[in-house]
Amino acid sequence: MKEQILVVDDDPDILQFVRMNLELEGFEVVTAEGGREALDKAHDRPPELVLLDVMMPEMDGLTVLSKLRGSSSTANVPVIVLTAKALAEDRVKGLDLGADDYITKPFEVEELVARVRTVLRRAQQMRDLSPLTGLPGNFRIAAELEDRVSASRLFAVVHADLDNFKAFNDHYGFMRGDLVIKYTAQALLDAAADCGDPDAFVGHVGGDDFVGVIHPDHVEGFCQSMIKHYDDGILDFYDTAEALQGYIEVTDRRGERHAFPIASISMGVATNQRRKISSEWEASAVASEMKEFAKRLPGSSYQIDRRT
């Protein structure tokens, strides 16, 4: 589907000029001649980007921008401000209200298109980052795997997740659970830095699931470093008495109490070093299979697929 851009200006000639040029670049363009019409159209179908004129008689662009940012449906829609005002204080006010960029009138079409593409690209990158960990999400993970498979490069895929994390979350609450997820993400980044692979990649699938893409020569070092970083600090998230006893007790829905060990990390590794992996789906499936083998072992562990 084409990316939709909402262009807001009280000058019909400018609307027509901008619409025509953006459509030539492959965008879908919706226009609005005033602030109220713009808000109605943005709420009916949030666009991928808003080009917003500041000087409009009915409702000025900064008011429209403030209302866009105040609505949950449009709060994260990128906005580029079009303004004839050249004063720095006017530009700063727009940026303070949440504008992603600004263009001063009159402008060149080439600059307008370049800024639109830059803001859209940045917005896409931000959407694919985990809001909790800041790590790349599913889209970037899939692209990374696809690139390495298609380039016939040697790689290893590490699927990591936490053991007994649900019990921890139920016992201590999601706020402390989020801290453990952030801690795990940082431990993965530290392990990637330690392992010696300059192209090491770490992503966050969601929840307590993570993915690493490492060169096979460095993947065992990565897993060992990850276990060390993780195990060195995980007890800090437990209350002292429970950390000393080595488990927590959680009551289930039937009122029965169960003991759960300290949350550990299990990692499964798939690699094309010994056998061909033809797709990112196959790599993911083999890594998940190996992770299940790792989960059968006590404490933090990893299992590498060494089948030919």
Secondary structure, 3 states (H helix, E strand, C coil): CCCEEEEECCCHHHHHHHHHHHHHCCCEEEEECCHHHHHHHHHHCCCCEEEEECCCCCCCHHHHHHHHHHCCCCCCCCEEEEECCCCHHHHHHHHHCCCCEEEECCCCHHHHHHHHHHHHHHHHHHHCECCCCCCECHHHHHHHHHHHHHCCCCCEEEEEEEECHHHHHHHHCHHHHHHHHHHHHHHHHHHHHHCCCCCCEEEEEECCEEEEEECHHHHHHHHHHHHHHHHHHHHHHCCHHHHHHCEEEEECCCCCEEEEECCEEEEEEEECCCCCCCCHHHHHHHHHHHHHHHHCCCCCEEEECCCC
